[in-house]
């Protein structure tokens, strides 16, 4: 590919809603129309490496090399990303705000560093799907009806695949990350919980605790292969 493409992401985006601040929520739709796989980055604003790696994977391909049925959200929480916070501008953890049966009025908890105890309280919303970012993502998924969602997170260093799926096994094999059925603690009101109740598999790809330069070498190649139409057999 032309290395000049690596400095700018020139793919068309479409708004699917607005964040609490009014910032637009954008996604890159499949160039062929139907969405088989949807990749979602930065639903937690303190995980900017997911956005950078998703962007780098797309910038590693020519536009005509990208599969026609794969779509992407580079940042599901732009207010949080701009602020460097896990939650959105209201301090709500969007990945605990989905209207799953296990949604909890909270607060939920999170940690400051990997290995720390989960002693930091964070809101889950005044009610399920109270946040505009959550509402927008729900509308997009219900409209596009993907067969699989791959949610990018960090830095637990594993592939969380509760269903399980061939895609989860493939990602674990390609990256060398351990394949697990859960991440070891409850995630009420998560995207995975909500989608699972609807029969939509969500693979949570947890990047390891590495810097961007390392992640670019260890995780981006597999992401690029997914955009290029990586085949796995369910």
N, C-alpha and C positions, 0 to 999 in steps of 0.2 A: 504494500500500500504506500501511498505518498505520505511521507512523514510530515508534510505541511498540515495534514488533517489533524495531527495530534495536538495542535495548539488551540483548536476551536471546535466546539460541538455545533455543527451546522444542520442538525436534523430538525424537522418541523415539530413543534409542540402544540398541544391543544389544552386550553384551560378546562378544568373539571370542577372548579369551585374557588373559594377564597378562604384564606386563613383568617383567624380572629382579627388581625391587624388590617385586613383587606388585601394583603399580598395574594397574588394569584397562585392557585395550585395548578401546576402544569403536568401533563404526561406526554410521553412520546408514543403515539399510537402505532400499531403494526402497519407496515406499508402495504400489506395485502388486504387489510380490512378486519377480518376476524382475529380475536385475541385468544390464542391457546395458552400462552404463558405470560404472566404479568410479574415483573420484578419491581419491588418496592424498597426504596432506601430512605434512611433518615426519618423514620417515624419518631425516633428519639433524636432530638436536636443535638445532643452531646456525642453523636456518633457520625461526625462528618466524613470519616474515612469511607463509609458506605457510599456516600454520594460521589466522592472522588473516584473510587474504584469502579462504580457503575459507569461513570462518565468515561474513564480510561478504557474500559472494555469496549464501549461503543466507538471511541476514537481510535481503536486499534483495527477497525474494519472499514472497508469502503462501503458506502451506502447500499450498493447492490449485493454486498456479501451478507447483509443482515437478513435473517429469516423473515418471511412475510407475516408470521403469526405470533411474534414476540413483541410485547409492549413494555414500557418502563416508566416508573415514577422516580425521578432523580432525588426528590426531596418531598416527603409527605408532611413535613413539619417545618416550613420555612421560618416561622417566627422563632421557634426553638433553636434552629440552626444558627440564625443571626445572633441570638442571645447566648448561644453556647449552653443551653439548658436542656435537660431531658424532656421536660414538658413544653407545652405551647405557651403563648403569651399570658395565659391565665394560670399557668403553673399546673396544668392538667396533664397527666401521663396519657397520651392518646392511645397507647397500647394497653390501657386498662379501661377505656371508655366505650368499647364496642358493646352493642346490646345483646350480649350472650346471656344465657340463662345463669351463668356463674358471675355476672357482673356484681360488684360489691360497692356500696356507697363509700367505702374506704374510711380513712385514707389508705392507700397502698404504701409500700415501702421500697426503697432502693438503697444502693450502697455508693459510697464515694469512690472507692477503689475495689478492684477485683480482690477477693480475699477478705475484705472488711465484712462485718455483719451488716445486715439490711436494717439500719436504724434511722434512715432518713425518710420522713413522711412526705408523700406526694399525693395530690388529689386525683380522684378518678372521675370527677364531673358531678354536677348536681343531679344528673339522671343519665341513663344509658344514652350514648350518642348525643350528648349535650353540646359537643364541640363541632364547629363548622368543618374542621379538617377531617374528623371522623365521618361526618355526614357526607362530605364530598367523596371520600374513598368508598363508602358504602354504595352511593349512587353509581359510581364508575364501575364497580365490580358487578352490581346488579344489571347494569346496562350492557356491559361487554361480555359477561358470562365466561370468564377464563376457565380453563380446565385445571389450572394449577397456579398458585401464587407462591413466589419465592420472596420471602421477607429477609432483607439484609440487616444484620445487627452486629454487635460486638460488645465486649471483647472476650467472650467465653470460650471461643475456639472449639466449636462442635457444629454438627448438623443435626438439628432437632426435627425429627420426622415421625410424628406420632401415628401416622396412618398404617404402615409405612408405604413409601412409594419408590418406584424405580428411579425417579429423579433424585430423591434423597440419597439413595445408594450410589448413584452416579457422581453426585457432587462430592460425597465423602471419598470415593475412590480417586477422583481427579485431584482433590486438594490434600488428601492424607488426614483430614480431620475426622475425629471419632463420630460415628453415627449413633445417636441416642434417641430414645422414645420420649423423653422429657428433659427439661433442663434442671430438674432437681428441686423446684419449688413451684407453688401455684401461680398461675397467671390469669386471674379472673378478669373478664372483660377484654381479653386480648383479641387481636385480629384472628389468630389461629382458633381460638375458642368459638368466636362468632361464625367464622367460615366453616369450621368443622361441623357445626350443627346444621349446616346447609349442604353437607356432602362435598364441600370444596376443600381439597387438600391444600394445606399451607406448609411449606418447608421453610423452617427458620435457619438461615445460614449465618451462624455466629462467627465472625472473623476472629482470629486469634489476636492477642494483645501485642501487636506489632505496629511499627510505623508505616506510613504510606509507601515508602520505598520498598519495604519488604513485602507488604500486601500486594503491591503492584506486580511482584514476581510470583507470589504464591497463590493469590486468589484471582487476580484479573484474567489470567489465561483461561481458566474454567468459565468465568463469566463471558468472555468473548466467544468461547465455543457454544455457549447457550444461545447467544445472539446470532451466531452463524448457523443455528439449527441443530444443535447437538441432539442426537437420537438416543432415547432410552426406551426400553420396552416394558410396559406395565403388565 
